[in-house]
Amino acid sequence: MEYSIHTNELKTRIKELHAGDTVYLSGTVYTSRDAAHKRIRALMQEGKSLPYAMDGAVIYYAGPTPAPEYLAIGSCGPTTSGRMDVFAPDMLDAGLTAMIGKGPRSKAVCDAIVRNGSIYFCAIGGAGALAAKCIKKCDVIAFEDLGCESVKRLEIENFPLTVAIDAHGGTLFK
């Protein structure tokens, strides 16, 4: 099946989605990778404010390149999601709705996805320049010192994704 979904409605529509479905996602997503995840977990453990509200959030595991003059962002392809597996269950338990990346996830992450009614999307690896065309706005919102790994708020439009692990436990990786 194919769906066009806005991030504002994703949380209420997750149960409709199944592994293998195509979703054209629009709305707000946040970039975050290893170094940012480590800092976010520390903030969570200390009870401090996070760069964005975790409840309902969508994270894109990406470290985009600088933007050319004619785009909002440079190449912005997914990074290997497994590197964030140590952080993902806590973030899902805190309300994270969806993750976008590439590659399989650990059993702990799969269990947390099902437990929380969340979802994991895969984006096309190696197509970062093409993905950038779906990103309409990019703002650094936290950890600017991390450069390409800083946390960015992206506004995306019809970003093509595949449901890789659904809220029912379905997966493309078995």
N, C-alpha and C positions, 0 to 999 in steps of 0.2 A: 504494500500500500504506500501511497504518497500523501504527505500532509504538509500544509503550510501553517506554521504555528509561531505565535509571538511569545517571547520569553515571559510576558506578564500572565499568559494563560497556560504555560507549560505545566506547572504544578498540578493543575486540575485536569490536564489531558494525558498525563503520563500513562495511566492505566489503559488507554486506547492503543498505545504503541507496543510493537513487538519486534524482536530481533529480526533484522533484515529490512525493516521499513525504511523509507527515505523521508527525511524531514528537511524542509526548507525553513530554517530558523531565522527570525527577525527579532530585533530588540537589543537589550543590553547584555553583554557578557564581559567577564573580567579575565584578563590574562594572568596566569600565575604558573610558576615553575618551581623547581627544587628550592632555591634560595629563599624565594618569597614564601613558599609553604612553611619552611622552617621558622621564619619570623612570625607568620600568622599563627602557627601552633603555639609559639611562645606567648604571643598576645592573648590567645585563648586561655592558656594555662594560668596566666597572671590576671585574668579577668578584665583586661584592658579593651578599649575600643578597637574594632577591626577596620580595615580600609573600606569595607563594604559590608552590608548586612548579609550574613550567611544564609538566613532563611529565604528560600526562593531563588538564590543566586545560581548562575551558570558560570562555570570556570572553563576557560579554554587554555589547555596546556600549550603555550606558544611563547616564543621569544622573538617578536617581530624585528625586522631590520628597519633602519630609518626610512622615513617617507620621502619619495621623490616629490617634486613640486606638484604633480598632477594627481596625487593620491593622498588619502588620509593616513596611509600606513605603507610601509615597505612589505616585502615578502613576509607572509604570516602563516606558515604551515604548522601542523601539529608536531609536538615532540612526543617521545615515547612515554606513555602514561604510567607504566610500571614503576618509574622512578618516584612517583608521588604516592605509591600504594601505602607507604608507612604513615602518611598523613590523612589519606582519604577517608577511612572509617570515622575518625573523629569529626571531620568536616561534614560528612553526610549525617552523622548523628546530631550535628548542630543545625541542620536544616538545609544544607546544600542540595539543590534540586537536580543539577545535571553537571556532567563533566564531558569535555570534548578533548579528544586526543587521538592517539593511534596505538594499536597493539593490545594484547590481552591484559587482564587484571588479575590480581591475586584472589584466592578464595575469600579472604577477609573482606576485600573490597566488594566482591560479588554478593556476599552475605549482607553487607551494609547497604548495598543498593536495594536489595529486596526488602530488608528490614525497614528501610525508610521510604519505600515507594519512590525511589529516585531512578535515574537513568544514566547510561554511558553511551555517548555518541562517538563514532569515529569519523574523522575528516580525512580527506585524501592526502596521503603523504606525498611529498615531492611536488606539490602543486601550490606552494605558498604564494607565488605571484598571482595565480588565478584566484586564490582565496581572498587576497587583498582587495580585489575588485568588489567583493561583497561587504567590505568594511567601509562604512560611510563617515565614521568619526572615531578618533583615538585621543584619549587624554590620560596622561600619567597621573595616577591618584595616590601611589604609595611607593616607598623604597626606591626613589629616583636614583640613588647611588648604585643600584644593581644593573643599571643600563638596560640592555634588551630584556633582562629578567625582571624589571620593575613591574609593579601591578598597574595595568592599564584598563580603563573602562572603554570598551568598544561598542559602537552602535553598528549592528550588522543588518543586512537586508538579504533575505532569501539565500542564506548560507547553506550549501548542500551538505547534509550529514546522513550517516547511516546509523540506525539504532543497532548497537553492538551488544549491549547487555540491557535487558528490559527489567521493569519492576516486578515481573512475574518469575524471574530467574532464567528466562530465555537468553541464549548467548550464541554468537557467531563463532566462538572460539572452541567449541567441542566437536 
